Amino acid sequence: MSDIGFAKGMHILDVEWPTEMRGTHAVIGVALAGTPINATFYTNLLGSTESSWGWDIKTKN
């Protein structure tokens, strides 16, 4: 999660996330402000609502 946001334009990010540092729900994505950052159960938060998109890099889904 980042506290840096973008309001417009195209952005390319280079993410380095070593395999040994990833958990069972390794997701990279984007979300609008106000997207939930907590859940009562273990799940992918990114991509779980209409206000976010996420890609699970472990399952490739």
Helices and strands as residue ranges (DSSP letters): G 19-21, E 27-31, E 52-56
